[in-house]
Amino acid sequence: MRRARDGYNYQPVPRVATEDALEYENERMAEELSGKISSLKDISIELGNEVRYQEKLLRGLDDDVDRSSGFLGKTMGRVLRLGKGNHNYYIFYLFLFAIFVFFLLYIVLKFR
């Protein structure tokens, strides 16, 4: 630390930045930026295509749900009309059918 006591100040060797070096650096950075911008453009185009495709799928799904709800409403109306009828044996037949199906599944799974 003798130099510091003697009043010696460190001064780095000055680098001379030429205009050509600065111009080359600017061009390189502009090319990198241009590549990044083109990548972002491609990504945004693909994103737009995906959004349009998903919107088309959702519209189709909405139409299917509307049709299904209409069909289900008609079916429920028929079931309610059937339940209001004088035939009270439908529940008994349904119960027997359920027992038959469970028995059939039991046999198939047990002797498999």
N, CA, C and O atoms as a GROMACS GRO file, in nm:
protein
  448
    1MET      N    1   0.080  -0.118   0.000
    1MET     CA    2   0.000   0.000   0.000
    1MET      C    3   0.086   0.126   0.000
    1MET      O    4   0.039   0.235   0.034
    2ARG      N    5   0.205   0.110  -0.036
    2ARG     CA    6   0.297   0.222  -0.041
    2ARG      C    7   0.255   0.323  -0.145
    2ARG      O    8   0.274   0.443  -0.126
    3ARG      N    9   0.199   0.277  -0.254
    3ARG     CA   10   0.160   0.368  -0.360
    3ARG      C   11   0.046   0.459  -0.316
    3ARG      O   12   0.043   0.577  -0.351
    4ALA      N   13  -0.046   0.405  -0.240
    4ALA     CA   14  -0.158   0.484  -0.195
    4ALA      C   15  -0.111   0.596  -0.102
    4ALA      O   16  -0.168   0.706  -0.102
    5ARG      N   17  -0.009   0.570  -0.024
    5ARG     CA   18   0.041   0.673   0.067
    5ARG      C   19   0.115   0.781  -0.008
    5ARG      O   20   0.119   0.896   0.036
    6ASP      N   21   0.173   0.745  -0.116
    6ASP     CA   22   0.253   0.842  -0.188
    6ASP      C   23   0.169   0.928  -0.282
    6ASP      O   24   0.223   1.008  -0.358
    7GLY      N   25   0.035   0.913  -0.277
    7GLY     CA   26  -0.050   0.995  -0.363
    7GLY      C   27  -0.066   0.936  -0.502
    7GLY      O   28  -0.103   1.007  -0.595
    8TYR      N   29  -0.040   0.808  -0.517
    8TYR     CA   30  -0.055   0.744  -0.647
    8TYR      C   31  -0.202   0.706  -0.668
    8TYR      O   32  -0.259   0.633  -0.588
    9ASN      N   33  -0.262   0.754  -0.774
    9ASN     CA   34  -0.400   0.721  -0.808
    9ASN      C   35  -0.400   0.630  -0.930
    9ASN      O   36  -0.331   0.656  -1.029
   10TYR      N   37  -0.475   0.524  -0.921
   10TYR     CA   38  -0.483   0.429  -1.031
   10TYR      C   39  -0.570   0.487  -1.143
   10TYR      O   40  -0.681   0.533  -1.118
   11GLN      N   41  -0.520   0.484  -1.262
   11GLN     CA   42  -0.596   0.527  -1.378
   11GLN      C   43  -0.581   0.419  -1.484
   11GLN      O   44  -0.470   0.390  -1.527
   12PRO      N   45  -0.694   0.359  -1.525
   12PRO     CA   46  -0.685   0.254  -1.626
   12PRO      C   47  -0.645   0.311  -1.761
   12PRO      O   48  -0.661   0.430  -1.789
   13VAL      N   49  -0.593   0.223  -1.842
   13VAL     CA   50  -0.553   0.263  -1.976
   13VAL      C   51  -0.680   0.296  -2.054
   13VAL      O   52  -0.769   0.212  -2.063
   14PRO      N   53  -0.690   0.414  -2.110
   14PRO     CA   54  -0.813   0.450  -2.182
   14PRO      C   55  -0.830   0.366  -2.308
   14PRO      O   56  -0.736   0.342  -2.384
   15ARG      N   57  -0.955   0.323  -2.327
   15ARG     CA   58  -0.988   0.244  -2.446
   15ARG      C   59  -1.048   0.340  -2.548
   15ARG      O   60  -1.136   0.420  -2.516
   16VAL      N   61  -1.000   0.331  -2.665
   16VAL     CA   62  -1.049   0.418  -2.770
   16VAL      C   63  -1.162   0.344  -2.841
   16VAL      O   64  -1.139   0.241  -2.904
   17ALA      N   65  -1.282   0.398  -2.832
   17ALA     CA   66  -1.397   0.337  -2.898
   17ALA      C   67  -1.414   0.404  -3.032
   17ALA      O   68  -1.448   0.523  -3.042
   18THR      N   69  -1.391   0.329  -3.132
   18THR     CA   70  -1.403   0.387  -3.266
   18THR      C   71  -1.547   0.383  -3.310
   18THR      O   72  -1.628   0.307  -3.257
   19GLU      N   73  -1.578   0.464  -3.406
   19GLU     CA   74  -1.714   0.470  -3.457
   19GLU      C   75  -1.752   0.339  -3.526
   19GLU      O   76  -1.868   0.297  -3.522
   20ASP      N   77  -1.655   0.275  -3.588
   20ASP     CA   78  -1.684   0.148  -3.655
   20ASP      C   79  -1.724   0.040  -3.555
   20ASP      O   80  -1.816  -0.038  -3.581
   21ALA      N   81  -1.656   0.035  -3.442
   21ALA     CA   82  -1.689  -0.065  -3.341
   21ALA      C   83  -1.828  -0.040  -3.284
   21ALA      O   84  -1.905  -0.133  -3.262
   22LEU      N   85  -1.860   0.088  -3.260
   22LEU     CA   86  -1.993   0.121  -3.209
   22LEU      C   87  -2.101   0.090  -3.312
   22LEU      O   88  -2.208   0.040  -3.277
   23GLU      N   89  -2.072   0.119  -3.437
   23GLU     CA   90  -2.168   0.090  -3.544
   23GLU      C   91  -2.190  -0.060  -3.558
   23GLU      O   92  -2.303  -0.105  -3.575
   24TYR      N   93  -2.083  -0.137  -3.551
   24TYR     CA   94  -2.095  -0.283  -3.559
   24TYR      C   95  -2.179  -0.337  -3.443
   24TYR      O   96  -2.264  -0.424  -3.462
   25GLU      N   97  -2.154  -0.286  -3.323
   25GLU     CA   98  -2.230  -0.330  -3.205
   25GLU      C   99  -2.378  -0.294  -3.218
   25GLU      O  100  -2.464  -0.374  -3.184
   26ASN      N  101  -2.407  -0.175  -3.268
   26ASN     CA  102  -2.545  -0.134  -3.288
   26ASN      C  103  -2.615  -0.223  -3.391
   26ASN      O  104  -2.730  -0.261  -3.371
   27GLU      N  105  -2.547  -0.255  -3.500
   27GLU     CA  106  -2.606  -0.341  -3.603
   27GLU      C  107  -2.633  -0.482  -3.550
   27GLU      O  108  -2.736  -0.541  -3.579
   28ARG      N  109  -2.539  -0.534  -3.471
   28ARG     CA  110  -2.557  -0.666  -3.412
   28ARG      C  111  -2.677  -0.668  -3.318
   28ARG      O  112  -2.757  -0.762  -3.322
   29MET      N  113  -2.691  -0.567  -3.236
   29MET     CA  114  -2.803  -0.560  -3.144
   29MET      C  115  -2.934  -0.539  -3.219
   29MET      O  116  -3.037  -0.592  -3.177
   30ALA      N  117  -2.932  -0.464  -3.328
   30ALA     CA  118  -3.053  -0.443  -3.409
   30ALA      C  119  -3.096  -0.575  -3.474
   30ALA      O  120  -3.216  -0.603  -3.482
   31GLU      N  121  -3.000  -0.656  -3.520
   31GLU     CA  122  -3.033  -0.786  -3.578
   31GLU      C  123  -3.093  -0.879  -3.474
   31GLU      O  124  -3.189  -0.951  -3.502
   32GLU      N  125  -3.037  -0.879  -3.352
   32GLU     CA  126  -3.093  -0.960  -3.244
   32GLU      C  127  -3.235  -0.917  -3.212
   32GLU      O  128  -3.324  -1.001  -3.194
   33LEU      N  129  -3.256  -0.788  -3.205
   33LEU     CA  130  -3.389  -0.735  -3.177
   33LEU      C  131  -3.487  -0.770  -3.288
   33LEU      O  132  -3.603  -0.802  -3.262
   34SER      N  133  -3.441  -0.764  -3.411
   34SER     CA  134  -3.526  -0.800  -3.525
   34SER      C  135  -3.566  -0.947  -3.519
   34SER      O  136  -3.681  -0.982  -3.548
   35GLY      N  137  -3.474  -1.034  -3.481
   35GLY     CA  138  -3.505  -1.176  -3.466
   35GLY      C  139  -3.606  -1.201  -3.356
   35GLY      O  140  -3.697  -1.283  -3.371
   36LYS      N  141  -3.590  -1.129  -3.246
   36LYS     CA  142  -3.685  -1.145  -3.136
   36LYS      C  143  -3.823  -1.094  -3.175
   36LYS      O  144  -3.924  -1.154  -3.138
   37ILE      N  145  -3.828  -0.984  -3.249
   37ILE     CA  146  -3.957  -0.929  -3.292
   37ILE      C  147  -4.026  -1.025  -3.388
   37ILE      O  148  -4.147  -1.045  -3.378
   38SER      N  149  -3.951  -1.085  -3.480
   38SER     CA  150  -4.013  -1.181  -3.573
   38SER      C  151  -4.062  -1.304  -3.499
   38SER      O  152  -4.165  -1.361  -3.535
   39SER      N  153  -3.990  -1.347  -3.396
   39SER     CA  154  -4.037  -1.459  -3.315
   39SER      C  155  -4.166  -1.425  -3.243
   39SER      O  156  -4.259  -1.506  -3.239
   40LEU      N  157  -4.173  -1.305  -3.187
   40LEU     CA  158  -4.296  -1.262  -3.120
   40LEU      C  159  -4.412  -1.252  -3.218
   40LEU      O  160  -4.526  -1.284  -3.183
   41LYS      N  161  -4.384  -1.208  -3.340
   41LYS     CA  162  -4.489  -1.199  -3.442
   41LYS      C  163  -4.543  -1.337  -3.475
   41LYS      O  164  -4.664  -1.357  -3.484
   42ASP      N  165  -4.453  -1.434  -3.493
   42ASP     CA  166  -4.495  -1.571  -3.522
   42ASP      C  167  -4.578  -1.628  -3.408
   42ASP      O  168  -4.680  -1.693  -3.431
   43ILE      N  169  -4.534  -1.604  -3.286
   43ILE     CA  170  -4.607  -1.655  -3.170
   43ILE      C  171  -4.746  -1.592  -3.161
   43ILE      O  172  -4.843  -1.662  -3.132
   44SER      N  173  -4.755  -1.462  -3.187
   44SER     CA  174  -4.887  -1.396  -3.179
   44SER      C  175  -4.980  -1.445  -3.289
   44SER      O  176  -5.100  -1.456  -3.267
   45ILE      N  177  -4.927  -1.474  -3.408
   45ILE     CA  178  -5.010  -1.530  -3.516
   45ILE      C  179  -5.062  -1.668  -3.478
   45ILE      O  180  -5.180  -1.697  -3.496
   46GLU      N  181  -4.975  -1.751  -3.425
   46GLU     CA  182  -5.016  -1.885  -3.381
   46GLU      C  183  -5.118  -1.877  -3.267
   46GLU      O  184  -5.211  -1.957  -3.261
   47LEU      N  185  -5.100  -1.781  -3.179
   47LEU     CA  186  -5.194  -1.761  -3.069
   47LEU      C  187  -5.331  -1.722  -3.123
   47LEU      O  188  -5.434  -1.771  -3.075
   48GLY      N  189  -5.334  -1.634  -3.221
   48GLY     CA  190  -5.461  -1.594  -3.282
   48GLY      C  191  -5.530  -1.711  -3.349
   48GLY      O  192  -5.652  -1.727  -3.338
   49ASN      N  193  -5.453  -1.795  -3.419
   49ASN     CA  194  -5.511  -1.915  -3.482
   49ASN      C  195  -5.570  -2.009  -3.378
   49ASN      O  196  -5.678  -2.064  -3.397
   50GLU      N  197  -5.499  -2.026  -3.268
   50GLU     CA  198  -5.547  -2.115  -3.161
   50GLU      C  199  -5.674  -2.060  -3.097
   50GLU      O  200  -5.767  -2.135  -3.066
   51VAL      N  201  -5.679  -1.929  -3.078
   51VAL     CA  202  -5.798  -1.867  -3.019
   51VAL      C  203  -5.919  -1.887  -3.111
   51VAL      O  204  -6.028  -1.919  -3.064
   52ARG      N  205  -5.899  -1.868  -3.242
   52ARG     CA  206  -6.010  -1.890  -3.336
   52ARG      C  207  -6.057  -2.035  -3.334
   52ARG      O  208  -6.177  -2.062  -3.338
   53TYR      N  209  -5.963  -2.128  -3.328
   53TYR     CA  210  -5.999  -2.270  -3.324
   53TYR      C  211  -6.076  -2.304  -3.196
   53TYR      O  212  -6.177  -2.374  -3.201
   54GLN      N  213  -6.028  -2.253  -3.082
   54GLN     CA  214  -6.096  -2.280  -2.954
   54GLN      C  215  -6.236  -2.216  -2.953
   54GLN      O  216  -6.329  -2.274  -2.898
   55GLU      N  217  -6.250  -2.097  -3.013
   55GLU     CA  218  -6.380  -2.032  -3.019
   55GLU      C  219  -6.478  -2.116  -3.103
   55GLU      O  220  -6.595  -2.128  -3.068
   56LYS      N  221  -6.428  -2.172  -3.212
   56LYS     CA  222  -6.511  -2.258  -3.296
   56LYS      C  223  -6.556  -2.382  -3.218
   56LYS      O  224  -6.673  -2.421  -3.226
   57LEU      N  225  -6.465  -2.442  -3.143
   57LEU     CA  226  -6.500  -2.559  -3.062
   57LEU      C  227  -6.604  -2.524  -2.955
   57LEU      O  228  -6.697  -2.600  -2.931
   58LEU      N  229  -6.586  -2.409  -2.891
   58LEU     CA  230  -6.680  -2.368  -2.787
   58LEU      C  231  -6.819  -2.340  -2.844
   58LEU      O  232  -6.920  -2.372  -2.781
   59ARG      N  233  -6.824  -2.278  -2.963
   59ARG     CA  234  -6.955  -2.255  -3.025
   59ARG      C  235  -7.024  -2.387  -3.056
   59ARG      O  236  -7.144  -2.401  -3.034
   60GLY      N  237  -6.948  -2.485  -3.107
   60GLY     CA  238  -7.004  -2.617  -3.134
   60GLY      C  239  -7.052  -2.684  -3.008
   60GLY      O  240  -7.158  -2.747  -3.008
   61LEU      N  241  -6.975  -2.673  -2.901
   61LEU     CA  242  -7.013  -2.732  -2.773
   61LEU      C  243  -7.139  -2.666  -2.719
   61LEU      O  244  -7.226  -2.734  -2.664
   62ASP      N  245  -7.149  -2.536  -2.733
   62ASP     CA  246  -7.269  -2.464  -2.688
   62ASP      C  247  -7.392  -2.511  -2.765
   62ASP      O  248  -7.499  -2.530  -2.706
   63ASP      N  249  -7.378  -2.529  -2.895
   63ASP     CA  250  -7.490  -2.579  -2.975
   63ASP      C  251  -7.531  -2.720  -2.931
   63ASP      O  252  -7.650  -2.750  -2.922
   64ASP      N  253  -7.432  -2.805  -2.905
   64ASP     CA  254  -7.462  -2.941  -2.860
   64ASP      C  255  -7.534  -2.942  -2.726
   64ASP      O  256  -7.627  -3.020  -2.706
   65VAL      N  257  -7.491  -2.856  -2.635
   65VAL     CA  258  -7.555  -2.848  -2.503
   65VAL      C  259  -7.699  -2.799  -2.517
   65VAL      O  260  -7.789  -2.848  -2.449
   66ASP      N  261  -7.721  -2.702  -2.605
   66ASP     CA  262  -7.857  -2.654  -2.626
   66ASP      C  263  -7.947  -2.765  -2.679
   66ASP      O  264  -8.060  -2.782  -2.633
   67ARG      N  265  -7.896  -2.840  -2.776
   67ARG     CA  266  -7.975  -2.951  -2.830
   67ARG      C  267  -8.001  -3.058  -2.724
   67ARG      O  268  -8.111  -3.112  -2.715
   68SER      N  269  -7.899  -3.088  -2.644
   68SER     CA  270  -7.914  -3.190  -2.540
   68SER      C  271  -8.014  -3.146  -2.433
   68SER      O  272  -8.093  -3.227  -2.385
   69SER      N  273  -8.010  -3.019  -2.398
   69SER     CA  274  -8.104  -2.973  -2.295
   69SER      C  275  -8.247  -2.980  -2.348
   69SER      O  276  -8.339  -3.010  -2.272
   70GLY      N  277  -8.268  -2.952  -2.476
   70GLY     CA  278  -8.402  -2.965  -2.534
   70GLY      C  279  -8.448  -3.110  -2.534
   70GLY      O  280  -8.562  -3.140  -2.499
   71PHE      N  281  -8.358  -3.199  -2.572
   71PHE     CA  282  -8.390  -3.342  -2.574
   71PHE      C  283  -8.418  -3.393  -2.433
   71PHE      O  284  -8.511  -3.471  -2.412
   72LEU      N  285  -8.336  -3.349  -2.336
   72LEU     CA  286  -8.356  -3.391  -2.198
   72LEU      C  287  -8.487  -3.338  -2.142
   72LEU      O  288  -8.555  -3.408  -2.067
   73GLY      N  289  -8.523  -3.215  -2.178
   73GLY     CA  290  -8.650  -3.159  -2.133
   73GLY      C  291  -8.768  -3.239  -2.185
   73GLY      O  292  -8.864  -3.265  -2.111
   74LYS      N  293  -8.763  -3.278  -2.312
   74LYS     CA  294  -8.871  -3.360  -2.369
   74LYS      C  295  -8.878  -3.496  -2.300
   74LYS      O  296  -8.987  -3.545  -2.270
   75THR      N  297  -8.763  -3.555  -2.275
   75THR     CA  298  -8.760  -3.686  -2.210
   75THR      C  299  -8.815  -3.677  -2.068
   75THR      O  300  -8.891  -3.764  -2.025
   76MET      N  301  -8.777  -3.572  -1.995
   76MET     CA  302  -8.828  -3.557  -1.859
   76MET      C  303  -8.980  -3.537  -1.860
   76MET      O  304  -9.050  -3.587  -1.772
   77GLY      N  305  -9.030  -3.464  -1.960
   77GLY     CA  306  -9.174  -3.448  -1.972
   77GLY      C  307  -9.244  -3.581  -1.993
   77GLY      O  308  -9.349  -3.607  -1.934
   78ARG      N  309  -9.187  -3.666  -2.076
   78ARG     CA  310  -9.244  -3.799  -2.100
   78ARG      C  311  -9.241  -3.884  -1.974
   78ARG      O  312  -9.337  -3.954  -1.943
   79VAL      N  313  -9.129  -3.877  -1.900
   79VAL     CA  314  -9.118  -3.956  -1.777
   79VAL      C  315  -9.220  -3.909  -1.675
   79VAL      O  316  -9.282  -3.991  -1.606
   80LEU      N  317  -9.238  -3.778  -1.664
   80LEU     CA  318  -9.338  -3.726  -1.569
   80LEU      C  319  -9.479  -3.766  -1.609
   80LEU      O  320  -9.562  -3.799  -1.524
   81ARG      N  321  -9.507  -3.763  -1.740
   81ARG     CA  322  -9.639  -3.808  -1.786
   81ARG      C  323  -9.659  -3.955  -1.756
   81ARG      O  324  -9.769  -3.997  -1.719
   82LEU      N  325  -9.554  -4.033  -1.773
   82LEU     CA  326  -9.561  -4.176  -1.746
   82LEU      C  327  -9.584  -4.200  -1.596
   82LEU      O  328  -9.660  -4.289  -1.558
   83GLY      N  329  -9.517  -4.122  -1.513
   83GLY     CA  330  -9.532  -4.137  -1.368
   83GLY      C  331  -9.670  -4.097  -1.320
   83GLY      O  332  -9.717  -4.149  -1.219
   84LYS      N  333  -9.736  -4.007  -1.388
   84LYS     CA  334  -9.868  -3.963  -1.346
   84LYS      C  335  -9.978  -4.058  -1.392
   84LYS      O  336 -10.094  -4.043  -1.353
   85GLY      N  337  -9.942  -4.155  -1.475
   85GLY     CA  338 -10.042  -4.250  -1.525
   85GLY      C  339 -10.090  -4.345  -1.417
   85GLY      O  340 -10.042  -4.342  -1.304
   86ASN      N  341 -10.183  -4.427  -1.452
   86ASN     CA  342 -10.242  -4.522  -1.357
   86ASN      C  343 -10.161  -4.649  -1.342
   86ASN      O  344 -10.195  -4.735  -1.260
   87HIS      N  345 -10.055  -4.664  -1.419
   87HIS     CA  346  -9.975  -4.786  -1.413
   87HIS      C  347  -9.869  -4.771  -1.305
   87HIS      O  348  -9.767  -4.705  -1.327
   88ASN      N  349  -9.891  -4.831  -1.191
   88ASN     CA  350  -9.798  -4.820  -1.079
   88ASN      C  351  -9.696  -4.933  -1.077
   88ASN      O  352  -9.613  -4.938  -0.987
   89TYR      N  353  -9.700  -5.024  -1.173
   89TYR     CA  354  -9.609  -5.137  -1.175
   89TYR      C  355  -9.475  -5.105  -1.241
   89TYR      O  356  -9.386  -5.190  -1.240
   90TYR      N  357  -9.457  -4.987  -1.296
   90TYR     CA  358  -9.331  -4.954  -1.363
   90TYR      C  359  -9.214  -4.953  -1.267
   90TYR      O  360  -9.105  -4.998  -1.302
   91ILE      N  361  -9.235  -4.904  -1.147
   91ILE     CA  362  -9.127  -4.903  -1.048
   91ILE      C  363  -9.092  -5.046  -1.008
   91ILE      O  364  -8.975  -5.078  -0.989
   92PHE      N  365  -9.191  -5.129  -0.995
   92PHE     CA  366  -9.167  -5.270  -0.961
   92PHE      C  367  -9.086  -5.338  -1.074
   92PHE      O  368  -8.991  -5.410  -1.046
   93TYR      N  369  -9.125  -5.314  -1.200
   93TYR     CA  370  -9.051  -5.371  -1.313
   93TYR      C  371  -8.908  -5.317  -1.318
   93TYR      O  372  -8.815  -5.392  -1.348
   94LEU      N  373  -8.890  -5.191  -1.290
   94LEU     CA  374  -8.757  -5.132  -1.288
   94LEU      C  375  -8.672  -5.195  -1.178
   94LEU      O  376  -8.554  -5.222  -1.198
   95PHE      N  377  -8.731  -5.218  -1.063
   95PHE     CA  378  -8.660  -5.282  -0.952
   95PHE      C  379  -8.619  -5.424  -0.989
   95PHE      O  380  -8.506  -5.463  -0.962
   96LEU      N  381  -8.709  -5.501  -1.051
   96LEU     CA  382  -8.675  -5.636  -1.094
   96LEU      C  383  -8.565  -5.636  -1.200
   96LEU      O  384  -8.476  -5.722  -1.197
   97PHE      N  385  -8.570  -5.541  -1.291
   97PHE     CA  386  -8.466  -5.530  -1.393
   97PHE      C  387  -8.330  -5.501  -1.330
   97PHE      O  388  -8.229  -5.559  -1.369
   98ALA      N  389  -8.328  -5.410  -1.232
   98ALA     CA  390  -8.202  -5.376  -1.164
   98ALA      C  391  -8.146  -5.498  -1.091
   98ALA      O  392  -8.025  -5.522  -1.096
   99ILE      N  393  -8.232  -5.574  -1.024
   99ILE     CA  394  -8.186  -5.694  -0.955
   99ILE      C  395  -8.130  -5.795  -1.055
   99ILE      O  396  -8.027  -5.857  -1.029
  100PHE      N  397  -8.196  -5.811  -1.168
  100PHE     CA  398  -8.149  -5.903  -1.272
  100PHE      C  399  -8.012  -5.861  -1.324
  100PHE      O  400  -7.924  -5.946  -1.341
  101VAL      N  401  -7.993  -5.734  -1.350
  101VAL     CA  402  -7.863  -5.685  -1.401
  101VAL      C  403  -7.754  -5.707  -1.298
  101VAL      O  404  -7.646  -5.754  -1.332
  102PHE      N  405  -7.780  -5.673  -1.171
  102PHE     CA  406  -7.678  -5.694  -1.067
  102PHE      C  407  -7.646  -5.842  -1.050
  102PHE      O  408  -7.530  -5.877  -1.029
  103PHE      N  409  -7.746  -5.929  -1.058
  103PHE     CA  410  -7.724  -6.072  -1.047
  103PHE      C  411  -7.641  -6.122  -1.165
  103PHE      O  412  -7.550  -6.202  -1.146
  104LEU      N  413  -7.670  -6.075  -1.285
  104LEU     CA  414  -7.595  -6.113  -1.403
  104LEU      C  415  -7.450  -6.066  -1.392
  104LEU      O  416  -7.358  -6.142  -1.427
  105LEU      N  417  -7.427  -5.945  -1.346
  105LEU     CA  418  -7.290  -5.895  -1.325
  105LEU      C  419  -7.218  -5.976  -1.219
  105LEU      O  420  -7.098  -6.003  -1.232
  106TYR      N  421  -7.288  -6.014  -1.114
  106TYR     CA  422  -7.227  -6.095  -1.008
  106TYR      C  423  -7.179  -6.228  -1.064
  106TYR      O  424  -7.069  -6.273  -1.033
  107ILE      N  425  -7.262  -6.292  -1.145
  107ILE     CA  426  -7.224  -6.421  -1.203
  107ILE      C  427  -7.106  -6.406  -1.296
  107ILE      O  428  -7.013  -6.486  -1.292
  108VAL      N  429  -7.109  -6.305  -1.380
  108VAL     CA  430  -7.000  -6.286  -1.477
  108VAL      C  431  -6.871  -6.257  -1.405
  108VAL      O  432  -6.767  -6.313  -1.443
  109LEU      N  433  -6.872  -6.173  -1.305
  109LEU     CA  434  -6.748  -6.137  -1.235
  109LEU      C  435  -6.699  -6.248  -1.143
  109LEU      O  436  -6.578  -6.262  -1.123
  110LYS      N  437  -6.789  -6.326  -1.087
  110LYS     CA  438  -6.747  -6.433  -0.994
  110LYS      C  439  -6.682  -6.549  -1.068
  110LYS      O  440  -6.583  -6.605  -1.020
  111PHE      N  441  -6.736  -6.586  -1.183
  111PHE     CA  442  -6.687  -6.704  -1.253
  111PHE      C  443  -6.595  -6.667  -1.368
  111PHE      O  444  -6.578  -6.746  -1.461
  112ARG      N  445  -6.539  -6.557  -1.365
  112ARG     CA  446  -6.449  -6.511  -1.469
  112ARG      C  447  -6.316  -6.574  -1.458
  112ARG      O  448  -6.228  -6.545  -1.538
   0.00000   0.00000   0.00000
